Amino acid sequence: MGLGGCIILIAVGAILTFATDWDMQGVNVDLVGVIFMVVGLIGIATFSSIARRRRVVMPPTTPVVEDRPHHHTQDGYHNGYGS
């Protein structure tokens, strides 16, 4: 069940609990609505937990270090030639 399904469960549960006054023999409609809302909240918590684990974090790249040292003069030239 995706995030949309969880939100729909919460909405249907809220409608059953707060917006209806149906009386069905053997079924407590308010309790069914509360159960739908709880299941929807559990689904959202599970979905966000799984989505957080799927997020890929790239490790930082290491800088490239050259082996030879750089000897620059004050004017920016190396051994008399521009580099």
N, CA, C and O atoms as a GROMACS GRO file, in nm:
protein
  332
    1MET      N    1   0.085  -0.116   0.000
    1MET     CA    2   0.000   0.000   0.000
    1MET      C    3   0.090   0.123   0.000
    1MET      O    4   0.183   0.132   0.080
    2GLY      N    5   0.062   0.214  -0.088
    2GLY     CA    6   0.143   0.334  -0.099
    2GLY      C    7   0.095   0.445  -0.008
    2GLY      O    8   0.004   0.428   0.073
    3LEU      N    9   0.157   0.558  -0.024
    3LEU     CA   10   0.123   0.674   0.058
    3LEU      C   11  -0.020   0.721   0.030
    3LEU      O   12  -0.091   0.761   0.122
    4GLY      N   13  -0.061   0.716  -0.095
    4GLY     CA   14  -0.198   0.757  -0.130
    4GLY      C   15  -0.303   0.668  -0.065
    4GLY      O   16  -0.406   0.717  -0.018
    5GLY      N   17  -0.278   0.538  -0.063
    5GLY     CA   18  -0.371   0.446   0.002
    5GLY      C   19  -0.383   0.471   0.150
    5GLY      O   20  -0.492   0.461   0.207
    6CYS      N   21  -0.272   0.504   0.214
    6CYS     CA   22  -0.275   0.535   0.357
    6CYS      C   23  -0.356   0.661   0.385
    6CYS      O   24  -0.433   0.667   0.481
    7ILE      N   25  -0.338   0.761   0.301
    7ILE     CA   26  -0.414   0.886   0.319
    7ILE      C   27  -0.562   0.862   0.296
    7ILE      O   28  -0.646   0.917   0.367
    8ILE      N   29  -0.595   0.779   0.198
    8ILE     CA   30  -0.737   0.746   0.174
    8ILE      C   31  -0.796   0.672   0.293
    8ILE      O   32  -0.910   0.698   0.332
    9LEU      N   33  -0.719   0.578   0.352
    9LEU     CA   34  -0.768   0.508   0.471
    9LEU      C   35  -0.797   0.605   0.585
    9LEU      O   36  -0.898   0.593   0.654
   10ILE      N   37  -0.709   0.699   0.606
   10ILE     CA   38  -0.730   0.797   0.713
   10ILE      C   39  -0.854   0.882   0.684
   10ILE      O   40  -0.932   0.910   0.775
   11ALA      N   41  -0.870   0.923   0.558
   11ALA     CA   42  -0.986   1.006   0.523
   11ALA      C   43  -1.117   0.928   0.540
   11ALA      O   44  -1.214   0.981   0.595
   12VAL      N   45  -1.119   0.804   0.493
   12VAL     CA   46  -1.242   0.723   0.506
   12VAL      C   47  -1.271   0.696   0.653
   12VAL      O   48  -1.386   0.700   0.696
   13GLY      N   49  -1.166   0.670   0.730
   13GLY     CA   50  -1.186   0.648   0.874
   13GLY      C   51  -1.240   0.770   0.944
   13GLY      O   52  -1.326   0.759   1.031
   14ALA      N   53  -1.190   0.887   0.907
   14ALA     CA   54  -1.240   1.010   0.968
   14ALA      C   55  -1.385   1.035   0.930
   14ALA      O   56  -1.464   1.080   1.012
   15ILE      N   57  -1.419   1.007   0.804
   15ILE     CA   58  -1.558   1.024   0.761
   15ILE      C   59  -1.650   0.929   0.837
   15ILE      O   60  -1.756   0.970   0.884
   16LEU      N   61  -1.608   0.803   0.849
   16LEU     CA   62  -1.692   0.706   0.922
   16LEU      C   63  -1.706   0.743   1.069
   16LEU      O   64  -1.813   0.724   1.127
   17THR      N   65  -1.601   0.797   1.129
   17THR     CA   66  -1.604   0.827   1.272
   17THR      C   67  -1.679   0.956   1.302
   17THR      O   68  -1.762   0.961   1.393
   18PHE      N   69  -1.649   1.062   1.226
   18PHE     CA   70  -1.698   1.194   1.265
   18PHE      C   71  -1.816   1.245   1.182
   18PHE      O   72  -1.890   1.332   1.229
   19ALA      N   73  -1.837   1.194   1.061
   19ALA     CA   74  -1.937   1.255   0.973
   19ALA      C   75  -2.058   1.168   0.948
   19ALA      O   76  -2.150   1.209   0.876
   20THR      N   77  -2.062   1.050   1.004
   20THR     CA   78  -2.179   0.965   0.981
   20THR      C   79  -2.248   0.932   1.113
   20THR      O   80  -2.186   0.935   1.220
   21ASP      N   81  -2.374   0.901   1.104
   21ASP     CA   82  -2.448   0.856   1.222
   21ASP      C   83  -2.527   0.728   1.190
   21ASP      O   84  -2.638   0.708   1.237
   22TRP      N   85  -2.465   0.644   1.108
   22TRP     CA   86  -2.530   0.519   1.069
   22TRP      C   87  -2.533   0.424   1.188
   22TRP      O   88  -2.443   0.423   1.272
   23ASP      N   89  -2.638   0.346   1.194
   23ASP     CA   90  -2.649   0.240   1.294
   23ASP      C   91  -2.665   0.108   1.221
   23ASP      O   92  -2.768   0.081   1.159
   24MET      N   93  -2.562   0.026   1.229
   24MET     CA   94  -2.569  -0.108   1.169
   24MET      C   95  -2.566  -0.208   1.283
   24MET      O   96  -2.484  -0.197   1.374
   25GLN      N   97  -2.654  -0.303   1.276
   25GLN     CA   98  -2.661  -0.402   1.383
   25GLN      C   99  -2.540  -0.493   1.375
   25GLN      O  100  -2.514  -0.554   1.272
   26GLY      N  101  -2.466  -0.502   1.485
   26GLY     CA  102  -2.349  -0.589   1.491
   26GLY      C  103  -2.220  -0.522   1.448
   26GLY      O  104  -2.113  -0.582   1.460
   27VAL      N  105  -2.226  -0.398   1.398
   27VAL     CA  106  -2.106  -0.327   1.352
   27VAL      C  107  -2.105  -0.188   1.415
   27VAL      O  108  -2.201  -0.112   1.402
   28ASN      N  109  -1.997  -0.156   1.482
   28ASN     CA  110  -1.980  -0.023   1.537
   28ASN      C  111  -1.903   0.059   1.433
   28ASN      O  112  -1.782   0.043   1.418
   29VAL      N  113  -1.973   0.146   1.361
   29VAL     CA  114  -1.914   0.221   1.250
   29VAL      C  115  -1.806   0.315   1.301
   29VAL      O  116  -1.706   0.337   1.233
   30ASP      N  117  -1.825   0.372   1.420
   30ASP     CA  118  -1.722   0.460   1.475
   30ASP      C  119  -1.592   0.384   1.501
   30ASP      O  120  -1.483   0.435   1.473
   31LEU      N  121  -1.603   0.264   1.553
   31LEU     CA  122  -1.485   0.183   1.579
   31LEU      C  123  -1.415   0.144   1.449
   31LEU      O  124  -1.292   0.144   1.442
   32VAL      N  125  -1.491   0.111   1.347
   32VAL     CA  126  -1.433   0.078   1.216
   32VAL      C  127  -1.358   0.200   1.161
   32VAL      O  128  -1.250   0.184   1.104
   33GLY      N  129  -1.412   0.318   1.178
   33GLY     CA  130  -1.344   0.440   1.133
   33GLY      C  131  -1.214   0.463   1.207
   33GLY      O  132  -1.114   0.500   1.147
   34VAL      N  133  -1.216   0.443   1.338
   34VAL     CA  134  -1.094   0.460   1.416
   34VAL      C  135  -0.989   0.358   1.374
   34VAL      O  136  -0.871   0.391   1.364
   35ILE      N  137  -1.030   0.234   1.348
   35ILE     CA  138  -0.937   0.131   1.303
   35ILE      C  139  -0.876   0.169   1.169
   35ILE      O  140  -0.756   0.152   1.149
   36PHE      N  141  -0.956   0.221   1.077
   36PHE     CA  142  -0.904   0.266   0.948
   36PHE      C  143  -0.799   0.376   0.967
   36PHE      O  144  -0.694   0.375   0.902
   37MET      N  145  -0.828   0.473   1.055
   37MET     CA  146  -0.734   0.581   1.077
   37MET      C  147  -0.602   0.530   1.137
   37MET      O  148  -0.495   0.576   1.097
   38VAL      N  149  -0.611   0.438   1.231
   38VAL     CA  150  -0.489   0.384   1.293
   38VAL      C  151  -0.407   0.305   1.191
   38VAL      O  152  -0.285   0.319   1.187
   39VAL      N  153  -0.474   0.224   1.110
   39VAL     CA  154  -0.403   0.148   1.007
   39VAL      C  155  -0.338   0.244   0.906
   39VAL      O  156  -0.226   0.220   0.861
   40GLY      N  157  -0.406   0.352   0.870
   40GLY     CA  158  -0.348   0.450   0.779
   40GLY      C  159  -0.225   0.517   0.839
   40GLY      O  160  -0.127   0.539   0.768
   41LEU      N  161  -0.230   0.551   0.967
   41LEU     CA  162  -0.114   0.612   1.033
   41LEU      C  163   0.003   0.515   1.041
   41LEU      O  164   0.118   0.555   1.021
   42ILE      N  165  -0.025   0.389   1.071
   42ILE     CA  166   0.082   0.289   1.074
   42ILE      C  167   0.142   0.272   0.934
   42ILE      O  168   0.263   0.257   0.920
   43GLY      N  169   0.057   0.275   0.832
   43GLY     CA  170   0.106   0.265   0.695
   43GLY      C  171   0.195   0.382   0.656
   43GLY      O  172   0.297   0.363   0.590
   44ILE      N  173   0.157   0.503   0.697
   44ILE     CA  174   0.240   0.621   0.667
   44ILE      C  175   0.375   0.612   0.739
   44ILE      O  176   0.479   0.644   0.682
   45ALA      N  177   0.373   0.567   0.864
   45ALA     CA  178   0.498   0.553   0.939
   45ALA      C  179   0.588   0.448   0.873
   45ALA      O  180   0.709   0.469   0.862
   46THR      N  181   0.531   0.337   0.830
   46THR     CA  182   0.608   0.233   0.764
   46THR      C  183   0.661   0.282   0.630
   46THR      O  184   0.777   0.257   0.596
   47PHE      N  185   0.578   0.350   0.554
   47PHE     CA  186   0.620   0.401   0.423
   47PHE      C  187   0.735   0.500   0.437
   47PHE      O  188   0.832   0.494   0.361
   48SER      N  189   0.725   0.592   0.533
   48SER     CA  190   0.832   0.690   0.549
   48SER      C  191   0.960   0.625   0.599
   48SER      O  192   1.070   0.668   0.564
   49SER      N  193   0.949   0.521   0.682
   49SER     CA  194   1.068   0.450   0.729
   49SER      C  195   1.138   0.378   0.614
   49SER      O  196   1.261   0.381   0.605
   50ILE      N  197   1.061   0.315   0.527
   50ILE     CA  198   1.119   0.245   0.413
   50ILE      C  199   1.178   0.345   0.314
   50ILE      O  200   1.285   0.321   0.258
   51ALA      N  201   1.110   0.455   0.293
   51ALA     CA  202   1.161   0.557   0.201
   51ALA      C  203   1.290   0.619   0.253
   51ALA      O  204   1.378   0.653   0.173
   52ARG      N  205   1.304   0.633   0.383
   52ARG     CA  206   1.425   0.689   0.441
   52ARG      C  207   1.543   0.593   0.420
   52ARG      O  208   1.654   0.637   0.394
   53ARG      N  209   1.519   0.462   0.431
   53ARG     CA  210   1.626   0.364   0.411
   53ARG      C  211   1.667   0.354   0.265
   53ARG      O  212   1.782   0.322   0.237
   54ARG      N  213   1.576   0.380   0.173
   54ARG     CA  214   1.608   0.371   0.030
   54ARG      C  215   1.687   0.490  -0.020
   54ARG      O  216   1.746   0.484  -0.128
   55ARG      N  217   1.688   0.598   0.056
   55ARG     CA  218   1.759   0.718   0.013
   55ARG      C  219   1.908   0.687   0.006
   55ARG      O  220   1.967   0.638   0.103
   56VAL      N  221   1.968   0.715  -0.108
   56VAL     CA  222   2.109   0.684  -0.129
   56VAL      C  223   2.190   0.810  -0.102
   56VAL      O  224   2.163   0.916  -0.159
   57VAL      N  225   2.288   0.798  -0.017
   57VAL     CA  226   2.376   0.909   0.013
   57VAL      C  227   2.512   0.876  -0.045
   57VAL      O  228   2.574   0.775  -0.009
   58MET      N  229   2.559   0.960  -0.134
   58MET     CA  230   2.688   0.938  -0.196
   58MET      C  231   2.799   0.978  -0.099
   58MET      O  232   2.791   1.084  -0.037
   59PRO      N  233   2.901   0.894  -0.085
   59PRO     CA  234   3.011   0.931   0.005
   59PRO      C  235   3.089   1.048  -0.055
   59PRO      O  236   3.095   1.063  -0.177
   60PRO      N  237   3.148   1.129   0.028
   60PRO     CA  238   3.223   1.242  -0.025
   60PRO      C  239   3.343   1.194  -0.106
   60PRO      O  240   3.408   1.096  -0.071
   61THR      N  241   3.371   1.263  -0.213
   61THR     CA  242   3.484   1.224  -0.297
   61THR      C  243   3.613   1.276  -0.235
   61THR      O  244   3.616   1.383  -0.174
   62THR      N  245   3.718   1.199  -0.252
   62THR     CA  246   3.847   1.241  -0.199
   62THR      C  247   3.917   1.327  -0.303
   62THR      O  248   3.908   1.300  -0.422
   63PRO      N  249   3.986   1.430  -0.259
   63PRO     CA  250   4.054   1.516  -0.355
   63PRO      C  251   4.172   1.445  -0.420
   63PRO      O  252   4.235   1.358  -0.359
   64VAL      N  253   4.202   1.482  -0.543
   64VAL     CA  254   4.315   1.424  -0.615
   64VAL      C  255   4.440   1.500  -0.574
   64VAL      O  256   4.445   1.623  -0.582
   65VAL      N  257   4.540   1.427  -0.532
   65VAL     CA  258   4.665   1.487  -0.488
   65VAL      C  259   4.774   1.447  -0.587
   65VAL      O  260   4.795   1.328  -0.611
   66GLU      N  261   4.841   1.544  -0.644
   66GLU     CA  262   4.949   1.514  -0.738
   66GLU      C  263   5.076   1.480  -0.662
   66GLU      O  264   5.098   1.530  -0.552
   67ASP      N  265   5.159   1.394  -0.722
   67ASP     CA  266   5.280   1.349  -0.656
   67ASP      C  267   5.391   1.453  -0.659
   67ASP      O  268   5.466   1.465  -0.562
   68ARG      N  269   5.403   1.528  -0.767
   68ARG     CA  270   5.515   1.622  -0.778
   68ARG      C  271   5.476   1.756  -0.714
   68ARG      O  272   5.362   1.801  -0.727
   69PRO      N  273   5.570   1.818  -0.646
   69PRO     CA  274   5.541   1.948  -0.583
   69PRO      C  275   5.540   2.059  -0.686
   69PRO      O  276   5.606   2.049  -0.790
   70HIS      N  277   5.468   2.162  -0.659
   70HIS     CA  278   5.458   2.277  -0.747
   70HIS      C  279   5.554   2.386  -0.698
   70HIS      O  280   5.547   2.427  -0.582
   71HIS      N  281   5.642   2.432  -0.787
   71HIS     CA  282   5.733   2.540  -0.753
   71HIS      C  283   5.700   2.657  -0.844
   71HIS      O  284   5.742   2.660  -0.960
   72HIS      N  285   5.626   2.750  -0.795
   72HIS     CA  286   5.588   2.867  -0.872
   72HIS      C  287   5.668   2.987  -0.825
   72HIS      O  288   5.695   3.003  -0.706
   73THR      N  289   5.705   3.070  -0.920
   73THR     CA  290   5.767   3.196  -0.883
   73THR      C  291   5.657   3.296  -0.853
   73THR      O  292   5.538   3.264  -0.860
   74GLN      N  293   5.696   3.414  -0.821
   74GLN     CA  294   5.597   3.514  -0.783
   74GLN      C  295   5.506   3.554  -0.898
   74GLN      O  296   5.391   3.590  -0.875
   75ASP      N  297   5.557   3.548  -1.021
   75ASP     CA  298   5.474   3.592  -1.133
   75ASP      C  299   5.388   3.480  -1.191
   75ASP      O  300   5.320   3.501  -1.291
   76GLY      N  301   5.391   3.360  -1.132
   76GLY     CA  302   5.304   3.252  -1.176
   76GLY      C  303   5.364   3.162  -1.281
   76GLY      O  304   5.294   3.074  -1.332
   77TYR      N  305   5.492   3.181  -1.317
   77TYR     CA  306   5.554   3.096  -1.418
   77TYR      C  307   5.636   2.988  -1.350
   77TYR      O  308   5.689   3.007  -1.241
   78HIS      N  309   5.647   2.874  -1.419
   78HIS     CA  310   5.721   2.760  -1.367
   78HIS      C  311   5.840   2.734  -1.459
   78HIS      O  312   5.819   2.705  -1.576
   79ASN      N  313   5.961   2.744  -1.410
   79ASN     CA  314   6.084   2.722  -1.487
   79ASN      C  315   6.091   2.815  -1.608
   79ASN      O  316   6.148   2.776  -1.710
   80GLY      N  317   6.037   2.933  -1.600
   80GLY     CA  318   6.046   3.027  -1.708
   80GLY      C  319   5.938   3.010  -1.814
   80GLY      O  320   5.934   3.089  -1.908
   81TYR      N  321   5.851   2.909  -1.803
   81TYR     CA  322   5.746   2.885  -1.900
   81TYR      C  323   5.610   2.894  -1.832
   81TYR      O  324   5.598   2.858  -1.715
   82GLY      N  325   5.512   2.941  -1.902
   82GLY     CA  326   5.379   2.950  -1.843
   82GLY      C  327   5.318   2.811  -1.828
   82GLY      O  328   5.333   2.727  -1.916
   83SER      N  329   5.249   2.787  -1.720
   83SER     CA  330   5.184   2.656  -1.702
   83SER      C  331   5.045   2.673  -1.645
   83SER      O  332   4.975   2.574  -1.623
   0.00000   0.00000   0.00000
